[in-house]
């Protein structure tokens, strides 16, 4: 997979064909709008203790400003209602929130020998591979894999401030990122307790449609107002967390498979280190030009809450290239636990739009 394409999929879905390939300058705006309804026993249980049905929405805007063949600005701005993500179904309250997921100045060079992309600004983590499929139009399922999330997750979708270099040559690709905070606890550039973190990874394309990769991150992750930072704990700068991941994807005909295995260690001095191991496997099968089915098995085992198994199955209908209707059922089983199974029945309607204003 050409790394320039690999690196740009996340910030924009990225620039429209006219802007990216034909125009020297221009503005491109892409957007994904999602309406969702979920039925789950989590909504009726404490602390939410409400109706078993909830509706929500999410919008992601992807603006791009292209100054020349090499220089351009990209962004990703998200607006969501709460609860929307399955991880927040048991939380209390309702509301809406906006987040700037990414906003970066980019410089790119592409040649027959390879590609180079340099980015600086607000960036999503260079760790893992699922962030490239974060958009509802790209995610084959409705839920997200274990290990990913927003708050108190080993890999957050929220952006970090920093710089990143992506490069490819032949079948090899690589990326390295330096940021102001950890992907486990993204910090604003105006916040206290910012500590430099490294993240990166690389991959090898065995043949067209078959790629394997590795990624990792390391750096301090705590801040003094973090929910799990306790009085008497060591200075956050002295407690570097690290994550290590292996990923792979295979596409053959109408079948696509994704795999990820990850391990995280969050150090403490007052009690044993927090350790988390996660994995998932995902399969998507296209049935016809309008229909596909998908399933994902996820596994998580950490040193505090134990093990979690999840299975999600989905059928999706695509009336045209801009719209997608998903029907999904998921069960999540917890070990140990007395009331140890949650179910989620979800319906999601996704619409994508785009408009380009280009000049040669």
Buried (B, 14 or more C-beta within 10 A) or exposed (E): BEBBBBBBBBBBBBBBEBBBEEBEBBBBBBBBBBEBEBBBBBBEBEEBEEEEEBEBBBBBBBBBBBEEEBEBBBBBBBBBBBBBBBBBBBEEEEEEEEBEBBBBBBBBEBEEEBBBBBBBBBBBBBBBBBBBBBBBBBBBBBBBBBBBBBEEBBBBBBBBBBBBBBBBEEEEBBBBBBBBBBBBBBBBEEEEBBBBBBBBBBBBBEEEBBBBBBBBBBBBBBBEEBEEBEEEBEEBEEBBBBBBBBBBBBBEEEEBBBBBBBBBBBBBEEEEEBBBBBBBBBBBBBEEEEEBBBBBBBBBBBBEEEBBBBEBBBBBBBEEEEEBBBBBBBEBEBEEEEEEEBEBBBBBBBBBEBEBEBEE
